[in-house]
Amino acid sequence: MVLFLQGCNYRCKNCHNPQTIDMCNQCGDCVPSCPTQSLQLTTQNNKPFVAWNMSSCTECDGCLSACNKQSTPKTQQLTVADTLALIRDNLFFINGITVTGGEATLQLPYIIALFKAIKSDATLQHLSCMIDSNGSLSITGWQMVLPYLDGAMIDLKAWNNSTHRWLTGRNNDRVLATINWLSQHQKLYEVRLLQIPEITDYEQYIDDVAAYLITLDNNARIKLNAFQHHGVTGESLNWTTCKKENIEALAALLTERNVTNLILPSVYV
């Protein structure tokens, strides 16, 4: 079961779900755009609040187009108890929980409380508890969630700090520190490299990238993802998409430098 948490501290030019970056400011501009009246401007705690009726929503995404913040009003506010009830309703169909976003670790207290509750419940503790992250969480934060964490998937969006900062708005120092720390504690499930032709710099720094990857936990997967236009907005719509031959070329360069456990896409769209 994947839980998408709203809000992100990165501003990636190539974000494939940019509506998860900003939090809704409850302005109500999206309400008239809904053809099924699934959005209603109400009040909560004496403040404006956009309420979303999931059962009548047709997922036309008109509200996303209407939002000046490129946020989404199609969210739910769940307590840990609410989430546990949702998990139990689907218990026979799942083998784990992954929290993602946006950037899930911005809501770290919720994650810790949820994972702790899962691991302390005899009927749920068999479920894996995973985090999908951009790696920006501090080491102190990772230390707090470590006792309840089975693994993390981390995006290394670029090797050179300048490229990473241009692409995401943030440096990659914390990302590398996160990857190193998780690897040392055998909690690094996967490092993800998103290949964007003529944009990302893995091939430019292939010797350094490969030398770094082979220092990580041997059990960690190195997943190569292919950039596509699905979901992206702005200038990235003009970027060249990544084809099978682009991924295979990168994989060959890494393999030549003794990087193993490579995972390539099974589908290119």
C-alpha positions in Angstrom: 0.0 0.0 0.0 1.4 3.4 -1.0 0.5 6.5 1.0 1.1 9.8 -0.8 1.8 12.6 1.6 1.3 16.2 0.4 4.1 18.8 0.4 7.7 18.8 -0.9 10.8 20.9 -0.1 12.2 20.4 -3.7 11.1 22.2 -6.8 12.2 19.8 -9.4 11.8 21.1 -13.0 10.9 17.6 -14.1 8.5 16.6 -11.3 6.0 14.1 -12.6 3.4 14.9 -9.9 3.8 18.6 -9.3 0.4 18.9 -7.7 1.9 17.2 -4.6 4.5 20.0 -4.1 2.5 22.8 -2.5 -0.1 22.6 0.3 -3.6 23.8 -0.6 -4.2 27.3 0.8 -8.0 26.7 0.9 -8.7 29.7 -1.4 -11.5 27.9 -3.1 -10.6 28.9 -6.7 -10.8 25.2 -7.7 -14.4 24.7 -6.5 -16.2 26.1 -9.6 -14.1 23.9 -11.9 -15.6 20.7 -10.5 -18.3 19.3 -12.8 -19.7 17.0 -10.2 -19.6 19.4 -7.2 -17.2 17.1 -5.5 -15.4 20.1 -4.1 -17.1 22.4 -1.6 -15.8 25.5 0.2 -16.7 25.0 3.8 -15.1 25.9 7.2 -13.0 24.0 9.5 -11.9 25.3 12.9 -13.4 28.7 11.8 -11.2 28.8 8.7 -12.0 28.3 5.0 -11.6 24.7 4.0 -12.0 22.9 0.6 -13.8 19.6 1.2 -13.3 16.8 -1.3 -15.9 14.1 -1.8 -13.9 11.2 -3.1 -16.9 9.0 -3.9 -18.4 11.4 -6.4 -15.1 12.6 -7.9 -14.5 11.5 -11.5 -10.8 12.4 -11.5 -11.1 14.8 -14.4 -8.3 16.9 -12.8 -10.1 20.2 -13.7 -9.3 21.4 -10.2 -5.5 20.9 -10.8 -5.7 23.1 -13.9 -7.6 25.8 -12.0 -5.1 26.0 -9.1 -2.7 28.8 -9.3 -0.4 27.0 -6.8 -0.5 23.8 -8.8 -1.6 22.1 -5.7 -4.4 19.6 -5.3 -7.5 19.9 -3.1 -8.0 16.1 -3.5 -6.5 15.2 -0.1 -7.7 13.5 3.1 -6.5 14.3 6.6 -5.8 11.0 8.3 -4.7 10.3 11.9 -2.5 7.3 12.6 -5.7 5.5 13.8 -7.4 6.3 10.5 -4.5 5.0 8.5 -4.3 1.8 10.6 -8.0 1.2 9.9 -7.4 1.6 6.2 -4.5 -0.8 6.3 -6.6 -3.4 8.1 -9.3 -3.1 5.5 -6.8 -4.1 2.9 -4.6 -6.4 5.0 -5.2 -9.5 3.0 -4.1 -7.8 -0.3 -0.8 -6.1 0.8 2.6 -7.1 2.2 3.9 -3.7 3.1 3.5 0.0 3.5 5.4 2.7 1.6 5.1 6.4 2.3 6.0 8.8 -0.5 5.0 12.2 -1.7 5.8 15.0 -2.4 8.5 14.4 0.2 7.1 12.1 2.9 9.7 12.9 5.5 8.4 16.4 5.9 5.7 14.6 8.0 8.2 12.5 10.0 6.3 12.4 13.3 3.3 10.9 11.5 5.6 8.3 9.8 7.3 7.4 13.0 4.0 7.0 14.9 2.5 5.0 12.0 5.5 2.6 11.6 5.8 2.2 15.4 2.1 1.2 15.6 2.5 -1.3 12.8 5.6 -2.9 14.3 4.0 -3.2 17.7 0.8 -4.8 16.5 0.9 -8.6 16.2 -1.5 -8.6 13.3 0.4 -6.0 11.3 4.1 -6.3 12.2 4.7 -8.6 9.3 4.2 -5.7 6.9 7.3 -4.0 5.6 7.6 -0.2 6.4 9.3 1.7 3.6 10.1 5.3 2.8 10.4 6.7 -0.7 12.4 10.0 -0.3 14.5 12.6 -2.0 17.0 12.1 0.7 16.9 15.5 2.2 16.0 14.4 5.7 18.8 15.0 8.3 20.7 12.1 9.8 19.0 12.9 13.1 15.7 12.3 11.5 16.7 9.0 10.0 18.0 7.9 13.4 14.6 8.6 14.9 12.7 6.4 12.4 15.4 3.7 12.1 13.9 1.4 14.8 10.7 1.0 12.7 12.2 1.2 9.2 12.7 -1.8 6.9 14.2 0.2 4.0 14.3 3.4 2.0 14.3 4.3 -1.7 16.4 7.4 -2.4 16.6 9.5 -5.5 20.0 10.8 -6.6 18.8 13.3 -9.1 22.2 14.5 -10.3 25.8 13.9 -9.3 27.3 17.4 -9.6 26.0 19.8 -7.0 25.4 22.6 -9.5 23.4 20.4 -11.7 21.4 19.1 -8.8 20.7 22.6 -7.5 19.6 23.8 -11.0 17.3 20.8 -11.3 15.8 20.7 -7.9 16.5 24.0 -6.1 18.6 22.2 -3.5 22.1 20.9 -3.0 22.7 17.1 -2.9 25.0 17.0 0.2 22.2 15.7 2.4 21.2 13.2 -0.3 24.6 11.7 -0.4 24.8 11.7 3.4 21.5 10.0 3.6 22.5 7.3 1.1 25.7 6.7 3.0 24.1 6.4 6.4 21.2 4.2 5.2 23.8 1.9 3.5 25.9 1.6 6.6 22.8 0.6 8.6 21.6 -1.9 5.9 18.4 0.2 5.3 19.2 1.3 1.8 16.8 -0.6 -0.4 17.3 1.3 -3.6 19.1 4.3 -5.2 17.3 5.7 -8.1 19.0 7.5 -11.1 16.6 9.3 -13.4 18.2 9.5 -16.8 17.2 12.7 -18.7 19.1 13.0 -22.0 21.3 16.1 -22.2 20.1 17.2 -18.7 21.3 14.8 -16.0 25.1 14.3 -15.6 25.6 10.6 -14.7 27.5 9.9 -18.0 29.6 13.1 -17.7 30.8 11.9 -14.3 30.4 8.2 -14.9 33.8 7.3 -13.2 32.9 9.2 -10.0 29.3 7.9 -10.0 30.3 4.3 -10.4 33.1 4.5 -7.9 30.6 5.9 -5.4 27.9 3.3 -6.1 30.2 0.3 -5.6 30.9 1.5 -2.0 27.3 1.0 -1.0 25.6 -2.0 0.6 25.8 -4.9 -1.9 22.1 -5.6 -1.3 21.0 -2.1 -2.4 19.4 -2.0 -5.8 20.5 0.6 -8.4 17.4 1.5 -10.3 17.7 3.3 -13.6 14.5 5.3 -14.5 13.7 6.8 -17.9 12.4 10.4 -18.0 9.1 10.8 -19.8 6.7 13.7 -20.3 3.8 12.1 -18.3 2.6 14.5 -15.6 5.4 17.1 -16.0 4.8 20.8 -16.7 6.8 23.8 -17.9 10.1 23.7 -19.6 10.6 20.0 -19.0 7.9 19.3 -21.6 10.5 20.4 -24.2 13.2 18.0 -22.9 14.1 14.9 -24.8 12.5 11.8 -23.4 14.6 8.8 -22.4 14.5 5.8 -24.7 15.5 2.2 -24.1 18.9 2.7 -25.8 19.7 5.7 -23.5 19.1 3.5 -20.4 21.0 0.6 -21.9 24.0 2.9 -22.7 24.1 4.1 -19.1 23.7 0.6 -17.7 26.6 -0.6 -19.9 28.8 2.2 -18.6 28.0 1.3 -15.0 28.5 -2.4 -15.6 31.9 -1.8 -17.2 32.9 -0.1 -13.9 31.7 -3.0 -11.8 28.3 -1.6 -10.6 26.0 -4.5 -10.1 22.4 -5.1 -9.0 21.1 -2.8 -11.7 17.4 -2.6 -12.3 16.2 -1.3 -15.7 12.7 -0.3 -16.7 10.4 -3.1 -17.9 8.3 -0.6 -19.9 9.1 2.5 -21.8 6.2 4.9 -22.7 
